[in-house]
Amino acid sequence: MTLRIEIDQNYTGERREATITIRSGNNTFTVTVVQEGTKQDGSKNEPPVKVTKITLDKTELSLDAGAKTTLTATVEPADATIKSVVWSSSNPAVADVNPVTGEITAIADGTATVTATSSSNKEVSASCAVTVGDDEPVVPDPSSYALVSRIERTVTYWSQLPTSDHDEEEATYTFEYDDHNRVSSYTIDIRPTNDPEGSSQLVSSIDYSAPDRLRIEDRWSDAGTQTYDVLLNDKGYIRQGKSHPYSHDEDNYEFYTYEIEYNDEDRISRVAYSNTWNTYTYKDGVLSGGSYSDGAQPDEVSGFEQYFNQTPNDKLNLDINMLFLPDMLLEETEDGEVPGRLGRLALLRLAGRGMDRYTTIFTGWSDDEGASVATPGYPEPNVKVHKSYEYYTYVEDTEERLDYVFNDDGTVASVTAHATVAKIKHEYDIVVGNEPVHPEYPEAGYKYEIKNRKDTELDRGTNSAVYSFTYR
């Protein structure tokens, strides 16, 4: 298809803009025409201001077939030269959208994603998840859950990894139940693989006697006893408690109040401390994105729905996604990648519905800082010395998928998390001048600079953590 447009010369000194939309069958073509104006003195306009962000008035929408509604897109910055957006639908057979006005027409039961894309900057867009008809997944019946009695986390290291770098922890979870098949207490034993003397234990007891709160007692073998209340909403889900936020100083391990909000599907939509919060959006029953803010410009994430498999998360009384997404709820994890206070309650399905399917990624692997040069002064002046050392680190550019093994009844037998480890050779030069670190203390050596740093990967292997499940 060829579109020819002839426009007369623009001598107004103003920029002209027009959007042309052509619809042919199921295809929509949109052309934005911009004509710069020339002023009478021959000068040109200022450079155009690009669109950097689009915000929609709704990110989730439910409609009955035949209904119509219009989304509103707000473009930033406010002085952007071209503010127009183009609307599109991922599934026009379910929800069609007018490419110019943003009016949505619900066609048939199902789901679709409606997206607004900047006419001038195709990399900037925002989306709304549209559900037409009664497309909500069936809520699992708790009475049909298989009750987990034990979870064993064991770690296997790459054969070439030195024992000194065996710095992961193993853990054993055991669960006790009351007459209503609720977890009344659980014990977590945490064992460092390279330091048996550094083991610790948590015994947590839960009192359900009050209708609007849980009274919890955490007895840590190395930190004493902590007793606290968790407030519940009218559906029995957590609405307020105290935990250690992920962004807080780990050296000052204090607990701060959080508030939880839920969406219409009883999934967590917001977790907020006084000046830090996460928001969550969902697509087809799983986490799709959200934002993190510490009071400044929020960081937004989308496309997370790709990290869930198709197996329903409806067999176990525990939401084991919380074991593999330990930092999702904005709090510090314990050793052994044990979730924090809120994460452990979410594991017990006390923080809303969670996700309808199992995650395929594990966000828990982490590194300590690598070795570094720590010489206050070099003993010899005016020299250049080449140094090197080797270290091991987790590779961040690999996407490791969880491996699930299921029993015949559909319950989870085991889950294996993998992490790629790289052996790195780090080289650098110490360039020493003739200026003493402390003139009055010659033995302190001479000031130097570290230059020509270089990392070379020598080899790589895999560490694995296996979570094995036992049932009552």
RABELUR-V132267 format. One record per residue. N is the residue number from 0. D_FIRST is the distance of its C-alpha to the first C-alpha in Angstrom with 1 decimal. Layout:
BEGIN
N_D_FIRST + N_D_FIRST
END
This chain:
BEGIN
0_0.0 + 1_3.8 + 2_6.7 + 3_10.0 + 4_13.2 + 5_16.6 + 6_19.7 + 7_23.3 + 8_25.6 + 9_27.1 + 10_30.9 + 11_31.9 + 12_32.6 + 13_30.6 + 14_27.4 + 15_24.7 + 16_22.2 + 17_19.6 + 18_17.4 + 19_14.3 + 20_13.6 + 21_10.9 + 22_12.3 + 23_11.0 + 24_14.0 + 25_15.4 + 26_12.4 + 27_12.5 + 28_10.4 + 29_12.8 + 30_12.7 + 31_16.3 + 32_17.1 + 33_20.6 + 34_22.4 + 35_25.8 + 36_28.6 + 37_31.2 + 38_34.8 + 39_37.0 + 40_39.0 + 41_36.0 + 42_36.0 + 43_33.0 + 44_32.7 + 45_33.8 + 46_31.4 + 47_29.3 + 48_30.9 + 49_28.9 + 50_28.8 + 51_31.1 + 52_31.6 + 53_30.4 + 54_33.0 + 55_32.5 + 56_35.3 + 57_35.3 + 58_34.7 + 59_35.8 + 60_35.3 + 61_36.7 + 62_35.6 + 63_36.6 + 64_34.0 + 65_32.8 + 66_33.8 + 67_31.6 + 68_32.1 + 69_30.4 + 70_30.4 + 71_31.2 + 72_30.0 + 73_32.2 + 74_30.9 + 75_33.3 + 76_34.5 + 77_35.1 + 78_34.3 + 79_30.8 + 80_28.7 + 81_25.6 + 82_26.9 + 83_23.8 + 84_22.8 + 85_19.9 + 86_21.4 + 87_20.4 + 88_22.4 + 89_23.3 + 90_24.2 + 91_22.6 + 92_24.8 + 93_27.8 + 94_26.8 + 95_23.7 + 96_23.1 + 97_21.5 + 98_19.2 + 99_20.7 + 100_24.3 + 101_25.2 + 102_26.7 + 103_27.3 + 104_27.8 + 105_30.0 + 106_28.9 + 107_31.2 + 108_33.8 + 109_32.8 + 110_31.6 + 111_28.4 + 112_27.7 + 113_26.0 + 114_24.9 + 115_24.4 + 116_22.7 + 117_23.2 + 118_20.3 + 119_21.8 + 120_23.3 + 121_21.4 + 122_24.8 + 123_26.5 + 124_26.4 + 125_28.8 + 126_29.0 + 127_30.9 + 128_32.1 + 129_31.9 + 130_34.3 + 131_34.1 + 132_37.3 + 133_40.4 + 134_38.8 + 135_41.7 + 136_43.2 + 137_46.8 + 138_49.4 + 139_51.7 + 140_55.2 + 141_57.5 + 142_60.3 + 143_58.4 + 144_57.9 + 145_59.5 + 146_61.8 + 147_61.6 + 148_65.0 + 149_64.2 + 150_61.4 + 151_62.2 + 152_60.1 + 153_61.0 + 154_59.7 + 155_59.4 + 156_58.9 + 157_57.5 + 158_60.4 + 159_60.2 + 160_60.2 + 161_63.7 + 162_65.8 + 163_65.8 + 164_62.1 + 165_62.5 + 166_61.9 + 167_60.3 + 168_62.3 + 169_62.8 + 170_63.4 + 171_64.8 + 172_64.1 + 173_66.6 + 174_66.3 + 175_69.0 + 176_68.5 + 177_70.4 + 178_71.2 + 179_67.8 + 180_66.0 + 181_64.9 + 182_65.2 + 183_68.5 + 184_68.7 + 185_67.0 + 186_68.2 + 187_66.1 + 188_67.8 + 189_66.1 + 190_67.2 + 191_66.2 + 192_65.9 + 193_67.7 + 194_70.3 + 195_72.1 + 196_74.3 + 197_71.3 + 198_70.6 + 199_70.1 + 200_70.0 + 201_68.6 + 202_70.2 + 203_68.4 + 204_69.9 + 205_68.1 + 206_70.1 + 207_68.3 + 208_71.3 + 209_69.8 + 210_67.0 + 211_65.1 + 212_65.4 + 213_66.0 + 214_69.0 + 215_68.2 + 216_70.6 + 217_69.3 + 218_72.1 + 219_71.1 + 220_73.6 + 221_72.9 + 222_72.1 + 223_74.3 + 224_73.6 + 225_70.9 + 226_71.1 + 227_68.4 + 228_66.9 + 229_63.3 + 230_62.4 + 231_60.5 + 232_58.4 + 233_59.1 + 234_57.2 + 235_59.3 + 236_56.6 + 237_57.4 + 238_56.8 + 239_58.9 + 240_60.8 + 241_61.6 + 242_60.2 + 243_59.7 + 244_56.2 + 245_54.1 + 246_53.7 + 247_57.5 + 248_60.0 + 249_61.1 + 250_64.5 + 251_65.2 + 252_64.6 + 253_64.9 + 254_63.4 + 255_61.3 + 256_60.3 + 257_56.9 + 258_55.3 + 259_52.8 + 260_50.3 + 261_48.6 + 262_45.5 + 263_45.5 + 264_45.5 + 265_48.6 + 266_46.8 + 267_47.6 + 268_45.3 + 269_47.4 + 270_50.4 + 271_52.0 + 272_55.0 + 273_56.2 + 274_53.7 + 275_51.4 + 276_49.1 + 277_46.3 + 278_43.9 + 279_42.2 + 280_39.1 + 281_38.6 + 282_35.9 + 283_36.8 + 284_40.5 + 285_40.4 + 286_40.2 + 287_36.7 + 288_37.5 + 289_39.5 + 290_41.1 + 291_44.3 + 292_46.1 + 293_49.4 + 294_49.3 + 295_46.8 + 296_43.0 + 297_42.2 + 298_40.5 + 299_37.8 + 300_36.9 + 301_34.2 + 302_33.0 + 303_36.6 + 304_36.1 + 305_35.1 + 306_38.8 + 307_40.1 + 308_40.6 + 309_40.6 + 310_44.4 + 311_45.8 + 312_48.2 + 313_50.6 + 314_53.5 + 315_55.5 + 316_57.5 + 317_56.2 + 318_52.7 + 319_52.6 + 320_49.3 + 321_51.7 + 322_53.3 + 323_50.0 + 324_48.5 + 325_51.8 + 326_50.4 + 327_48.0 + 328_50.5 + 329_51.2 + 330_54.6 + 331_56.5 + 332_57.1 + 333_60.6 + 334_61.6 + 335_60.3 + 336_56.9 + 337_58.8 + 338_56.9 + 339_58.5 + 340_60.2 + 341_57.1 + 342_55.3 + 343_58.4 + 344_58.5 + 345_54.8 + 346_55.7 + 347_58.1 + 348_55.3 + 349_57.0 + 350_53.9 + 351_51.6 + 352_49.5 + 353_48.0 + 354_45.0 + 355_44.5 + 356_43.8 + 357_45.3 + 358_44.0 + 359_43.2 + 360_44.2 + 361_47.5 + 362_47.6 + 363_51.4 + 364_51.9 + 365_53.1 + 366_54.8 + 367_57.8 + 368_57.5 + 369_58.0 + 370_61.0 + 371_61.3 + 372_63.7 + 373_66.5 + 374_69.0 + 375_70.4 + 376_71.5 + 377_71.8 + 378_75.4 + 379_74.8 + 380_73.5 + 381_71.2 + 382_69.7 + 383_66.3 + 384_66.4 + 385_63.6 + 386_63.5 + 387_61.5 + 388_61.6 + 389_59.7 + 390_58.4 + 391_56.3 + 392_53.5 + 393_50.8 + 394_47.4 + 395_44.9 + 396_41.7 + 397_42.1 + 398_41.1 + 399_44.1 + 400_43.7 + 401_46.6 + 402_48.1 + 403_49.4 + 404_52.1 + 405_52.8 + 406_56.0 + 407_56.1 + 408_56.1 + 409_52.9 + 410_54.8 + 411_54.1 + 412_56.4 + 413_55.2 + 414_52.4 + 415_52.1 + 416_50.6 + 417_49.9 + 418_49.8 + 419_49.2 + 420_52.0 + 421_51.8 + 422_54.8 + 423_54.3 + 424_56.3 + 425_56.5 + 426_57.8 + 427_58.8 + 428_61.2 + 429_64.0 + 430_64.6 + 431_68.0 + 432_69.3 + 433_72.9 + 434_72.9 + 435_74.9 + 436_73.5 + 437_76.8 + 438_79.2 + 439_82.1 + 440_81.2 + 441_80.6 + 442_80.3 + 443_77.0 + 444_75.4 + 445_72.8 + 446_69.4 + 447_66.4 + 448_62.6 + 449_60.4 + 450_57.8 + 451_55.4 + 452_54.6 + 453_52.8 + 454_52.0 + 455_51.6 + 456_50.9 + 457_53.6 + 458_53.0 + 459_51.6 + 460_52.6 + 461_52.4 + 462_54.6 + 463_54.4 + 464_55.7 + 465_56.4 + 466_56.9 + 467_59.0 + 468_59.6 + 469_62.8 + 470_63.3 + 471_66.3
END
